[in-house]
Amino acid sequence: MRRKIPSIEALIAFEAAARHLSFTRSADELALTQSAVGRQVAILEEYLGVPLFNRVKKRLSLTDVGEIYARQVRENLERMERDTLAAMAHRNAGGILELAVIPTFAARWLIPRLPEFYEAHEGIIVNLTTRAEPFLFTDTPFDAAIHFGDPVWPGSLAEYLFGEEMTAVCSPQLLGGRSGIEPREVANFTLLHQSARPDAWRQWFAQAGVHDVDCMKGQRYELFTMLVEAARAGLGIALVPRFLVSRELSTGELTLPCDVSLRSDKGYYLVYPEHKQNSPLLKAFESWLLSAASRYVELGAES
């Protein structure tokens, strides 16, 4: 059955015109004439049977239908472009793995180790997309995900990588020349929080035996990378996973104001759908990742 889909040329012309609200600027972008863009839009409107633009004194504005349709067309054109580029990437490639990752984990731990994977598996491509929350694999293009939390993911298998040690860090200048402070004194400074871990500072103070302080005050940041930069800038004391700041601690950009850490009962996991468990591509990545995580733990979780 022939699909009820207009020509791609008409959709591209309409999307550009809707974005610029100008046939002239759209024509410049698409390397077409103004009349060619107008003709494609007219063909699309005739095909749909509804006007997409209001034309008043040579000024364009989207109709209600046009505004909704423009957003949908833009999203679908972008998706088609991504799918096309992904298909083109298979040329001379050993396979492509689509991996959903936690942003800071990917930037600070995974990506610096990927050269080792590529050296051992030439031709395999690993595409990374940030996803902080669990999702259904059936609704996404992902083959696997690296997830922090519990090993519970419907219809999926989870391989444990390692746990997490939360530690307080700050700029050495913030301490005014002191080498360290007592845990109770930490509450006198601005506390930097990660938005998804609202209870972390309370747990840290409880671990240190401090219970009568305001541990909810301070600034909140969406990503741990933001907390690290805020701590480096001297904005306060941040509570972050230690492995994310190993470089800054070794260079002296950050310091530990006191020797108290908080071990989480959650961990980092490689998660993938059950039906992918025999995928040679996924098995190659899983084997390397588990080995890299094991070596990381053996070396004291500091390398």
Phi, psi and omega in degrees: 000134180291129182286146180273074182229129177291172180292148180295327179297319180293320180293319179295317179295317179297316181300317179294317180295322179293325181287320183268340189052042181199124175291328182293309181293326177295319179297319178297318181294321186266001182059044177236175173273160179300320181293327180293319177296313179300322180293318179296320178294319179297319178299319180294317179297321178294320180297317182283331182081015179220147176286140178257338181234147165268131181242101182235115179051050177064013177254137181259141169214149182282140170287172178301316178295318181298321180295316179293315183294323180298317180296319181291318179296318180300314180298320181287324176294319178295321179294318179297321179295316178299316180296322179294315178297323178295319179294319179296330181292345180285348179297126179059025180249152179275357181140158181236130177249121178266116187239127173270133186224157171284130189308305186289323177301316180296314184290321189265334185241310188287307186301318178299341181262348183298329177305325178296319179295313182295327178295324181273340184227067181298133179102337178278136179247131176247112177267132182249132175228133183281129173216115185273337184246152177301155182209173176267125181298331181295340182260005185225168177272007188283142175271332183198172179214150169254122193231142173253130179149225179259155181280046181240110181214110187308130176071017186228163174253146182233129177249122182290133177260296176192169180271197185219136176243115179271133181223151178276134179223155178201172174289138178304328181295334182294332182274359176063037177092351178282146180279341180185166180224166177283150179308321180297327181291338179302325182294345179280349180259166174292129179265131180257125187247151168264129190304323183279355179237061186297339184259004187297316182293322178299317179295322180295314179295321178297320177299326180275358180081020180249121187236348187246047179234159176276098184264006180259352181289165175108186186264151179241139182230147184287321186243150177297328177300326177292320178297318180300314180293323178296320178294318178299326181281358178080022182281346180161197179253126183256147175251110188222159172298133186300324184295340180282343183238019181300322180293314182294327178289323181288329180273347180088004177294328176234158178221163176267113181294333176203159187267067177230128179234159182237113178275128180273150175272002176258178182204178177264135184226147165267123184239137178208157182296148181303323184288352179260003189295339179256011178292120180303321180296312180293323179297321179297316180290319180299314180300315180294316184296317179295323177294316180296320179293321180296317179295323179298316180292318181298327181275014176087018177056035180234356183260000000 
